[in-house]
Amino acid sequence: MLTERHRHRRIPVHPLCLALGLALALTGPALAQDQDTPADAKTKANATELSRVQVTGSNIRRSDVETSSPVQVISKQDIENMGARTLLQVLDNLPAARPGQQDSRSLFTGSDGASQANLRGLGAQGTLVLLNGRRLSYYGAPAGFQTQFVNIDAIPAAAIERMEVLTDGASAVYGTDAVAGVINVITKQSYQGAEVNITADRSSRIDSYGEQQGSITAGFGDLDEDRYNVYASVNLYRRNAIPLSDFYDKRPSQYYVNNPNYIPGLRLGTGSKPGVFNPGSFFAFDPTTNALVREAAPGCNNVLVEAAGTRCIWETWMNREVDAGAKTERATAYISSHFLIGDSTEAFAEVTYTDIDLTANGGTPSAFNSSTGNPSSWYSRNTGNTVNQFLTPYLGPNNVYNLASPELKALMGGVVGLNYLMQDVGDGHFGQRNTDQSYRVLAGLRGSLGEDWNWETAFATAGSHSVTYQTVNVNLEGFERAFGPYTIDPGTGRVLISDNPAYQFGVINEANAKLIREAYPTFDIQSWTRLHTLDGKIEGPLFSMPAGDVRAAFGFNATRETFYTPGNEDAANGLITQQGGSWFDGKRNTYALFAEAVAPLTDKLELDAALRVDKYPNFSANLAPKIGLKYQVLPQLLLRGTYSEGFRAPSLAEAGTGGIFAQLGGFEDDIRCDETNAIANLLRQSRRPGDVELGNSLLNSDCSRTVARMTQPNQDLKPEKAKISTLGFVYEPANWMSISADYWFIYRRNEIAAPDFSKEQDILSMTRNPISDADLAAQAALAQMCADPASGVNCPGTLPGYSVGNVAAVVGQYKNQGRTLVDGFDIDARSRFSLGDWGSLNIGMAATIARRKEAYINDEDRWYYGNTIGYYGNPRLRATLNADWNYKQVTTSFFINYVGTTKWAWDRVDAEDNNPETCTAGSLPVNPAQCDGVPSWWTANLSVGWRPDDHWSLGFTVKNLFNRLPFYDPNSFLGDSSDYASIFGRSYSLQVGYKF
């Protein structure tokens, strides 16, 4: 029988484990630890039998922690050995997990400032996260305004004893969300004494990067002797912001090839310095040719000569922090208490509180740029289906600040555009801040009835309050106070600012600053979630069979869930550009009954069966069954398998009251992308510098745009359903070695999907802008270039141009659509050796080998995209390798994380346009050396820990030991492979701890 000792350190490992296992089997006996004597084995077996434990994925206590479901156990020491400092970093090192949202790069996702768990690549909504076996409240703001999830950053890291990851469905035990698996974070049961730990991380590549973490844990009371134990743990975490100045030149080289104007566009060393007054530039359009004509304003000291004329340029303020990483400060407090009452009852309570503050400087002050291109477009709650739009006005012929030349004024009847940097509020006004306060308070009782029946009941209340503060958008009323009242020019139809506006161009003063703060105010989005839960269960033996007792558990669960986002009133009325006052208001009561039984059918065959009924409003009660079998073929070989049915109830964001009135980034319009790039690529061939610069700025500019979006909730949504199964074995040929392999299968149907606005069938309506002044000017510039032989460009007879304007807005709705099938293999192997005087060595490898990921769209398209394993975002292989050498007071750990290669295309349909022949991804060129696809990736960490005595502990970790740098990924927000590789290069971590 496999004992708890063999499962204590089950961390994930690599598919080469079978070959490793054979090699170890041949050499192992000479290195293995001394085998237990029969007397020792009997003593340990008796001790295990007396100490029943509860394992994640089951309500029944058992003496053998090896269940029919695969469970990975990651101890606190394992976490330290892999060099992880946060729960997100732990999950990034588990092959069964896929990259999830990380708080430092979560800005503008709707759930800014939070991190997610993502098992099997099915998303945060398919992964259940528990703390000590019970639910936490969802994060205050849902990701993408749809996905409600638990923020794993809110879990008290300093109090963690271990993590148990169930890579199997568990809706029959836990209810909704547990489709891809369960992550159960388990804290210390009790603690006496006190300890302090401090860690600090620094980067060799990004000077500003730094993580600092400190914790203190203290407790008193012995549960056996004093009949109580109380302990508390406080964890403080800080990550420094990364400004643009430390990152702008450290992206992969192909990024600058695809964006040739990026670094020159920063105007470093050529433009006016930050804080130095810049008079700006004037411009107009030639009514005959549509060509753009510019001229620097009088008094400009930084003149740039270009094809359109002259321009007064300024340097980008390099303190922008919203791209590479915001500053995060996080404080988590955890209190645990246990008290014995009488002979058989224990009272317990937990309090968890987390305060998160994420701040990112927006960098360069906003510029007054009279609009030449597409207007800002957005939907808002109180204006319905009307698309709100805003264009920055022009200066009229009598404006006191219209100092353009008579020649420029003459082009549009005196009307001119203005580019002017409004520096009055300094460098700290624009940006974003996110705060979140979350808590859980739990109190309960547990005890025993008779000799072997155990009961437990608890009440928990949990909640989260999230606030996003953004200072980037225009308030229409405040903007008009600064530059209005507006008029309409009868000649051009353009909107004009006041001839003598309140804002004073040409000076920097506090009066201007006050007006700018009103024109660009801080916009807030607040969200609250609440979860009240009452649960109870009883567990014990029902009756005896020849092979042993049949144990069963019965229980109930009742919850009250609320989600409320009132929305900003100004935004709801359409007054905040690009923000529509999205709002949600939902509440529901849910109830569940569950039962589970474990029956030893024979002395080798055990049956585990569970059944749960959940009742939600708006749809029928959901019945979730699960059955598992465990067969001990040999003392060294265990076979196991499960079948279950899971479900996910529609979230209150998807099926409540309200809706999303916001913007959609990354919208690709193939028509405009191709037309703009055709113009840009001809301009870039010119021998005239101004043409090349215009072509560089146009290149790819219409391939990914931000458009207005309205996503409507759907109160008729039905729950997602899933069929889940596993089949595998655990093999221990010797007491120093363990190998396991499990096949897993998930078939999720009736999926709740947000509209995919890249698919025509998901767009209920679409609005396009007219062809803009900037579009006409680009066409005119191309015509001028082709008419000039000095350009050296052989232009086609029919010049490329625009047939349509850019998309302004799209509308869609949540719906039940399609199915997903995923399956694959998890392989896990480990061994441990005695090295005699040289200590001991533990080696582990693990892998997840994905086999299929297929999406069924509808009955017409069916499995339209085919198997996407091996395509972008779905590598076939993820694996880890760890080796830990313990010698006297020193532990040395080596950890490798590996991700296999994929194609650049998302699926077989996308591969028609993005393949090795086109050497593109997302219709953008990739590095010529990587035309075949996303390269495989691996990084290595090396850690050394020293415990000189019972008090002190010291540790030093080198992360990314071989200084591997990210490759170019055009599908990534920053153009780097940050889902795989760290932008920080090699980094160093120092840990110091002291126990009192």
Secondary structure, DSSP 8 states (H G I E B T S, - for coil): ---HHHHTT-----TTHHHHHHHHHHHHHHHS-----HHHHHHHHHHHHH--EE-TT-SSEES----SS-EEEEEHHHHHHTT--SHHHHHHT-TTB-----GGG-TTSSSTT-----BTTS-GGGEEEEETTEE----SS-BTTTB----GGGS-GGGEEEEEEE-S--HHHH-TTTTSEEEEEEE-S---EEEEEEEEEEESS-TT-EEEEEEEEEEE--TTTTSEEEEEEEEEEEE----GGGTTT-S-HHHHHH-TTTTGGGTTTTSB-TTS----EEEEE-TTT--EEEEE-TT-SSEEEETTEEEE-B---TT--TTT--EEEEEEEEEEEEEEETTTEEEEEEEEEEEEEEEEE--S--EEE---S--EEE--GGGTT--EEE---BB-TT-TT----HHHHHHTTT-BEEEEE--TTTTSSSEEEEEEEEEEEEEEEEEEETTTEEEEEEEEEEEEEEEEEEE-S-BHHHHHHHH-S-EE-TTT--EE--SS-SS-TT---HHHHHHHHHHS--EEEEEEEEEEEEEEEEEEEEEEETTEEEEEEEEEEEEEEEEEE---HHHHTT-BTT----EEEEEEEEEEEEEEEEEESSSSEEEEEEEEEEE-TTS--EEEEEEEEEEEEETTEEEEEEEEEEEE---HHHHSEEEEEEEEEEE--HHHHHHHHHHHHHHTT-SSHHHHHHHHHHTTTTSSEEEEEEEE--TT---EEEEEEEEEEEEEEETTEEEEEEEEEEEEES-EE---TTSGGG-SEEEE----HHHHHHHHHHHHHHH-GGG-----SS----SS--EEEEEEE-EE--EEEEEEEEEEEEEEEE-GGG-EEEEEEEEEEEEEEEEE--TTT-STT-B-TTSTT--SEEEEEEEEEEETTEEEEEEEEEE--B-SSSSTTGGGTSSTTTTEETTEE--GGGTT-B--EEEEEEEEEE--SSSEEEEEEEESTT-----B-TTSTTSB-TTTS-TT-SEEEEEEEEE-
